[in-house]
Amino acid sequence: MSQQILEMVEKSSLKSEVPDFAIGDTVDVHTKILEGDKERIQIFTGVVIARSGSGSREMFCVRRIVANEGVERKFPLHSPKIEKVVVVRSGEVRRAKLYFLRDRVGKSVRLKERRRETAE
């Protein structure tokens, strides 16, 4: 009974259009940033290294390299602060979590690109 009530409450906070991306994809995450009284959109580009949770608590972790330093950021998937998630390229991976990329430097960080089947 309580589980059903929780699901009903959660449904109101879920986004209607969830972006379709997988682990290993390079994505642009468009985030709303409040600066004073103005609001702007900031883009965080990186590789999705993990997804966790379910429902309104679903999160994804994006990693990028800035000035030879690795930066990871976790985003809630259904947050109203996230404008959109755009897939730049798809990476071919065989793991659910890509934490091994933290130890890699240079060209070894790159993932093999997944070929997309064209529907004709």
FITI-327061 format. One line per field, with one value per atom (N, C-alpha, C, O): residue number from 1; residue in three letters; atom name; y, x, z. Coordinates in steps of 0.05 Angstrom, whole numbers. Each point is the difference from the previous one (the first is absolute). Layout:
<nodes>
num <- (NUM/...)
residuo <- (Ala/...)
atomo <- (CA/...)
Y <- (Y/...)
X <- (X/...)
Z <- (Z/...)
</nodes>
This chain:
<nodes>
num <- (1/1/1/1/2/2/2/2/3/3/3/3/4/4/4/4/5/5/5/5/6/6/6/6/7/7/7/7/8/8/8/8/9/9/9/9/10/10/10/10/11/11/11/11/12/12/12/12/13/13/13/13/14/14/14/14/15/15/15/15/16/16/16/16/17/17/17/17/18/18/18/18/19/19/19/19/20/20/20/20/21/21/21/21/22/22/22/22/23/23/23/23/24/24/24/24/25/25/25/25/26/26/26/26/27/27/27/27/28/28/28/28/29/29/29/29/30/30/30/30/31/31/31/31/32/32/32/32/33/33/33/33/34/34/34/34/35/35/35/35/36/36/36/36/37/37/37/37/38/38/38/38/39/39/39/39/40/40/40/40/41/41/41/41/42/42/42/42/43/43/43/43/44/44/44/44/45/45/45/45/46/46/46/46/47/47/47/47/48/48/48/48/49/49/49/49/50/50/50/50/51/51/51/51/52/52/52/52/53/53/53/53/54/54/54/54/55/55/55/55/56/56/56/56/57/57/57/57/58/58/58/58/59/59/59/59/60/60/60/60/61/61/61/61/62/62/62/62/63/63/63/63/64/64/64/64/65/65/65/65/66/66/66/66/67/67/67/67/68/68/68/68/69/69/69/69/70/70/70/70/71/71/71/71/72/72/72/72/73/73/73/73/74/74/74/74/75/75/75/75/76/76/76/76/77/77/77/77/78/78/78/78/79/79/79/79/80/80/80/80/81/81/81/81/82/82/82/82/83/83/83/83/84/84/84/84/85/85/85/85/86/86/86/86/87/87/87/87/88/88/88/88/89/89/89/89/90/90/90/90/91/91/91/91/92/92/92/92/93/93/93/93/94/94/94/94/95/95/95/95/96/96/96/96/97/97/97/97/98/98/98/98/99/99/99/99/100/100/100/100/101/101/101/101/102/102/102/102/103/103/103/103/104/104/104/104/105/105/105/105/106/106/106/106/107/107/107/107/108/108/108/108/109/109/109/109/110/110/110/110/111/111/111/111/112/112/112/112/113/113/113/113/114/114/114/114/115/115/115/115/116/116/116/116/117/117/117/117/118/118/118/118/119/119/119/119/120/120/120/120)
residuo <- (Met/Met/Met/Met/Ser/Ser/Ser/Ser/Gln/Gln/Gln/Gln/Gln/Gln/Gln/Gln/Ile/Ile/Ile/Ile/Leu/Leu/Leu/Leu/Glu/Glu/Glu/Glu/Met/Met/Met/Met/Val/Val/Val/Val/Glu/Glu/Glu/Glu/Lys/Lys/Lys/Lys/Ser/Ser/Ser/Ser/Ser/Ser/Ser/Ser/Leu/Leu/Leu/Leu/Lys/Lys/Lys/Lys/Ser/Ser/Ser/Ser/Glu/Glu/Glu/Glu/Val/Val/Val/Val/Pro/Pro/Pro/Pro/Asp/Asp/Asp/Asp/Phe/Phe/Phe/Phe/Ala/Ala/Ala/Ala/Ile/Ile/Ile/Ile/Gly/Gly/Gly/Gly/Asp/Asp/Asp/Asp/Thr/Thr/Thr/Thr/Val/Val/Val/Val/Asp/Asp/Asp/Asp/Val/Val/Val/Val/His/His/His/His/Thr/Thr/Thr/Thr/Lys/Lys/Lys/Lys/Ile/Ile/Ile/Ile/Leu/Leu/Leu/Leu/Glu/Glu/Glu/Glu/Gly/Gly/Gly/Gly/Asp/Asp/Asp/Asp/Lys/Lys/Lys/Lys/Glu/Glu/Glu/Glu/Arg/Arg/Arg/Arg/Ile/Ile/Ile/Ile/Gln/Gln/Gln/Gln/Ile/Ile/Ile/Ile/Phe/Phe/Phe/Phe/Thr/Thr/Thr/Thr/Gly/Gly/Gly/Gly/Val/Val/Val/Val/Val/Val/Val/Val/Ile/Ile/Ile/Ile/Ala/Ala/Ala/Ala/Arg/Arg/Arg/Arg/Ser/Ser/Ser/Ser/Gly/Gly/Gly/Gly/Ser/Ser/Ser/Ser/Gly/Gly/Gly/Gly/Ser/Ser/Ser/Ser/Arg/Arg/Arg/Arg/Glu/Glu/Glu/Glu/Met/Met/Met/Met/Phe/Phe/Phe/Phe/Cys/Cys/Cys/Cys/Val/Val/Val/Val/Arg/Arg/Arg/Arg/Arg/Arg/Arg/Arg/Ile/Ile/Ile/Ile/Val/Val/Val/Val/Ala/Ala/Ala/Ala/Asn/Asn/Asn/Asn/Glu/Glu/Glu/Glu/Gly/Gly/Gly/Gly/Val/Val/Val/Val/Glu/Glu/Glu/Glu/Arg/Arg/Arg/Arg/Lys/Lys/Lys/Lys/Phe/Phe/Phe/Phe/Pro/Pro/Pro/Pro/Leu/Leu/Leu/Leu/His/His/His/His/Ser/Ser/Ser/Ser/Pro/Pro/Pro/Pro/Lys/Lys/Lys/Lys/Ile/Ile/Ile/Ile/Glu/Glu/Glu/Glu/Lys/Lys/Lys/Lys/Val/Val/Val/Val/Val/Val/Val/Val/Val/Val/Val/Val/Val/Val/Val/Val/Arg/Arg/Arg/Arg/Ser/Ser/Ser/Ser/Gly/Gly/Gly/Gly/Glu/Glu/Glu/Glu/Val/Val/Val/Val/Arg/Arg/Arg/Arg/Arg/Arg/Arg/Arg/Ala/Ala/Ala/Ala/Lys/Lys/Lys/Lys/Leu/Leu/Leu/Leu/Tyr/Tyr/Tyr/Tyr/Phe/Phe/Phe/Phe/Leu/Leu/Leu/Leu/Arg/Arg/Arg/Arg/Asp/Asp/Asp/Asp/Arg/Arg/Arg/Arg/Val/Val/Val/Val/Gly/Gly/Gly/Gly/Lys/Lys/Lys/Lys/Ser/Ser/Ser/Ser/Val/Val/Val/Val/Arg/Arg/Arg/Arg/Leu/Leu/Leu/Leu/Lys/Lys/Lys/Lys/Glu/Glu/Glu/Glu/Arg/Arg/Arg/Arg/Arg/Arg/Arg/Arg/Arg/Arg/Arg/Arg/Glu/Glu/Glu/Glu/Thr/Thr/Thr/Thr/Ala/Ala/Ala/Ala/Glu/Glu/Glu/Glu)
atomo <- (N/CA/C/O/N/CA/C/O/N/CA/C/O/N/CA/C/O/N/CA/C/O/N/CA/C/O/N/CA/C/O/N/CA/C/O/N/CA/C/O/N/CA/C/O/N/CA/C/O/N/CA/C/O/N/CA/C/O/N/CA/C/O/N/CA/C/O/N/CA/C/O/N/CA/C/O/N/CA/C/O/N/CA/C/O/N/CA/C/O/N/CA/C/O/N/CA/C/O/N/CA/C/O/N/CA/C/O/N/CA/C/O/N/CA/C/O/N/CA/C/O/N/CA/C/O/N/CA/C/O/N/CA/C/O/N/CA/C/O/N/CA/C/O/N/CA/C/O/N/CA/C/O/N/CA/C/O/N/CA/C/O/N/CA/C/O/N/CA/C/O/N/CA/C/O/N/CA/C/O/N/CA/C/O/N/CA/C/O/N/CA/C/O/N/CA/C/O/N/CA/C/O/N/CA/C/O/N/CA/C/O/N/CA/C/O/N/CA/C/O/N/CA/C/O/N/CA/C/O/N/CA/C/O/N/CA/C/O/N/CA/C/O/N/CA/C/O/N/CA/C/O/N/CA/C/O/N/CA/C/O/N/CA/C/O/N/CA/C/O/N/CA/C/O/N/CA/C/O/N/CA/C/O/N/CA/C/O/N/CA/C/O/N/CA/C/O/N/CA/C/O/N/CA/C/O/N/CA/C/O/N/CA/C/O/N/CA/C/O/N/CA/C/O/N/CA/C/O/N/CA/C/O/N/CA/C/O/N/CA/C/O/N/CA/C/O/N/CA/C/O/N/CA/C/O/N/CA/C/O/N/CA/C/O/N/CA/C/O/N/CA/C/O/N/CA/C/O/N/CA/C/O/N/CA/C/O/N/CA/C/O/N/CA/C/O/N/CA/C/O/N/CA/C/O/N/CA/C/O/N/CA/C/O/N/CA/C/O/N/CA/C/O/N/CA/C/O/N/CA/C/O/N/CA/C/O/N/CA/C/O/N/CA/C/O/N/CA/C/O/N/CA/C/O/N/CA/C/O/N/CA/C/O/N/CA/C/O/N/CA/C/O/N/CA/C/O/N/CA/C/O/N/CA/C/O/N/CA/C/O/N/CA/C/O/N/CA/C/O/N/CA/C/O/N/CA/C/O/N/CA/C/O/N/CA/C/O/N/CA/C/O/N/CA/C/O/N/CA/C/O/N/CA/C/O/N/CA/C/O)
Y <- (-24/24/25/18/-16/23/3/22/-44/0/13/15/-21/12/30/15/-7/29/14/22/-34/12/2/20/-40/1/22/13/-9/21/27/18/-14/26/5/22/-44/2/7/15/-25/5/29/8/9/28/14/21/-31/13/-12/11/-32/-11/16/12/-11/14/-17/-25/38/-15/-11/-23/39/-9/-4/19/-45/-6/-4/-14/28/-3/-29/-14/5/-27/-1/8/-16/-2/-24/-9/0/-24/6/22/-41/3/-1/-17/35/1/21/6/6/21/26/6/10/27/18/1/14/16/29/7/11/27/3/-5/12/4/30/15/-6/29/5/-10/25/5/29/18/-13/27/10/-13/37/12/27/16/-11/25/18/-7/31/19/26/15/-10/24/-4/-18/36/-2/-11/-4/-2/-11/-30/-10/-3/-29/-5/11/-28/-7/-30/-14/4/-29/-5/13/-31/-8/-28/-18/12/-26/-15/11/-35/-17/-24/-16/14/-21/-21/7/-33/-21/-27/-3/-18/-28/-9/4/-17/-12/-25/-19/20/-23/-17/-23/33/-16/10/24/-42/6/-15/-23/35/-13/9/22/-37/7/-7/-10/16/-4/20/12/-8/19/29/7/8/28/3/21/-43/0/-8/-5/2/-9/21/23/-31/18/-10/-24/42/-9/17/24/-36/13/5/-18/43/7/9/15/-25/6/14/-7/27/14/8/0/8/8/30/10/5/29/7/-5/16/8/-23/3/-26/-25/-9/-14/21/-9/-12/13/-36/-13/13/4/2/12/-18/-6/-2/-17/16/14/-17/14/-19/-12/10/-16/17/21/-30/15/-17/-24/35/-14/1/22/-45/-2/16/12/-12/13/28/10/2/27/21/0/20/22/19/16/-18/16/-10/15/-40/-10/5/-10/27/8/-23/-8/-3/-23/-14/11/-36/-15/-8/-13/21/-5/-20/5/-26/-20/9/4/0/9/-23/0/-21/-25/-23/3/-27/-24/-16/-4/-5/-16/-29/-6/-11/-29/-10/1/-10/-10/-26/-7/-8/-26/0/-21/44/3/18/16/-19/18/25/21/-24/23/3/-20/44/4/14/19/-28/12/-4/14/-33/-5/23/2/15/23/21/17/-19/19/-3/19/-44/-6/5/0/5/3/29/18/-15/26/0/-20/42/3/-15/0/-13/-13/-25/-8/-3/-25/6/-18/44/7/-2/-4/6/0/-28/-20/21/-25/-4/19/-44/-7/9/-4/15/10/-22/-18/19/-20/8/23/-42/5/-2/-17/36/1/-13/7/-24/-13/20/11/-7/18/-15/-21/31/-12/9/23/-42/7/-14/4)
X <- (16/-16/17/-4/24/17/17/7/0/16/-16/11/-37/-17/-3/0/-2/-2/26/-1/24/25/3/9/-18/1/-18/7/-30/-18/12/-2/15/13/23/5/11/23/-8/15/-37/-9/-2/5/-13/-3/26/1/21/26/17/21/-31/15/-3/-22/43/-2/-15/1/-16/-15/18/-4/24/19/27/14/-7/26/20/-5/28/20/10/4/1/9/31/9/5/30/8/-14/38/11/27/11/-1/27/21/-2/21/20/-5/17/-41/-7/12/2/7/9/-25/-13/7/-25/6/20/-38/-1/-24/-23/29/-21/-5/18/-41/-8/-13/-22/36/-9/-7/14/-36/-8/16/1/11/16/-12/-6/2/-11/23/15/-13/21/-15/-8/6/-15/-30/-12/2/-28/-3/-22/45/-1/5/14/-25/3/13/-9/29/13/4/-3/11/4/30/13/-3/29/1/-15/34/2/24/22/-26/21/2/-18/41/4/19/21/-28/17/-11/-21/34/-7/-17/8/-30/-17/15/3/5/14/-17/8/-31/-17/-29/-5/-14/-28/-8/7/-23/-9/-27/-9/-5/-26/-22/4/-29/-23/-21/1/-20/-21/10/17/-27/8/28/12/-1/27/22/22/-28/20/21/-7/32/23/18/0/15/21/25/-2/25/26/14/3/7/14/28/4/15/29/12/-5/21/14/28/4/14/27/1/-5/13/3/28/6/10/28/15/12/-12/13/-9/15/-39/-11/-28/-16/10/-25/-22/4/-27/-22/-24/-8/-5/-24/-23/4/-27/-24/-24/-4/-11/-24/-24/-3/-15/-24/-25/0/-21/-25/-14/-3/-6/-12/-25/-5/-12/-26/-1/-21/44/2/-11/5/-20/-9/23/-3/26/24/13/16/-21/12/-19/-22/31/-16/-2/-22/45/0/27/20/-20/25/2/-18/40/4/23/21/-26/21/17/-10/36/19/10/0/10/9/-5/-1/-2/-4/25/14/-7/23/-7/-21/38/-5/14/24/-40/11/-13/-21/35/-10/-4/-2/0/-3/-23/-8/-3/-21/11/-12/36/13/28/15/-8/26/20/14/-12/18/29/17/-11/27/12/24/-41/9/14/15/-19/12/31/14/-5/29/14/24/-39/12/6/-13/34/9/4/9/-15/7/-19/-25/36/-16/-15/-20/30/-13/-27/-15/9/-26/-22/-23/30/-19/-14/13/-38/-16/-5/-2/0/-6/-29/-18/14/-26/-19/8/-33/-20/-12/-8/6/-13/-30/-10/-3/-29/-11/9/-28/-13/-20/-17/19/-18/-25/2/-25/-25/-9/-5/4/-8/-25/-10)
Z <- (0/0/0/-16/34/2/-25/-9/-3/-25/-23/-16/15/-21/4/-20/45/6/-9/-12/18/-8/-30/-10/-5/-29/-11/-19/31/-9/4/-17/40/6/-19/-9/4/-18/-28/-14/4/-28/-7/-22/42/-5/-5/-14/25/-3/-23/-6/-8/-22/-25/-5/-11/-26/-20/1/-18/-20/-22/-9/1/-21/13/6/-2/11/-23/-19/21/-22/-2/21/-45/-5/-4/-22/42/-2/17/18/-24/14/12/-5/20/11/-22/-18/19/-21/-21/-16/16/-18/9/24/-44/6/-3/-21/42/1/7/13/-22/8/19/-7/32/20/3/9/-17/1/27/6/11/28/4/-10/23/7/24/20/-23/21/7/-18/44/9/8/18/-30/7/7/-18/44/8/-6/10/-27/-8/-28/-10/-4/-27/0/18/-37/-3/-27/-21/20/-25/-1/20/-44/-3/-4/-17/33/-1/-10/8/-27/-12/13/0/10/11/-19/-2/-12/-20/12/12/-14/10/-6/-14/24/-4/23/23/-28/21/10/-15/41/11/18/7/1/18/0/-4/9/4/25/3/14/24/9/-9/25/10/-19/-22/31/-17/7/22/-39/5/1/-16/35/2/12/-1/12/12/-20/9/-34/-20/-5/-5/6/-3/-22/-6/-6/-19/5/7/-10/5/-26/-17/13/-25/7/20/-35/5/-24/-23/28/-21/11/24/-42/7/-4/-23/43/-2/11/23/-40/7/12/22/-35/9/27/14/-6/25/-5/-14/24/-4/18/24/-36/14/-4/-23/45/-1/13/20/-33/11/-2/-21/43/0/-4/13/-31/-6/7/-7/19/2/-27/-11/1/-27/-2/-21/42/-2/13/6/-2/12/-19/-24/35/-17/-8/-18/32/-7/-26/-11/3/-24/-23/-2/-17/-23/-20/-7/-1/-18/0/9/-19/-3/-29/-11/-2/-28/-3/10/-25/-5/-23/-23/28/-21/-16/-24/39/-13/19/24/-35/16/2/-20/44/4/4/12/-22/3/25/2/17/26/7/-9/27/9/31/12/0/29/6/-16/40/10/13/0/12/13/-12/-1/-7/-14/19/-8/33/19/-7/10/-27/-8/-16/-3/-8/-16/18/-9/36/18/1/4/-8/1/-26/-1/-20/-27/-7/9/-26/-8/-30/-11/-2/-29/-18/4/-24/-21/11/-12/33/11/13/6/-2/11/-21/6/-32/-21/-3/4/-10/-4/-29/-16/8/-27/-7/17/-41/-6/-9/-15/25/-7/-26/-4/-14/-26/3/13/-25/1/-25/-22/26/-23/-13/14/-40/-13/-9/-13/21/-7/-28/-5/-14/-27/-8/-22)
</nodes>
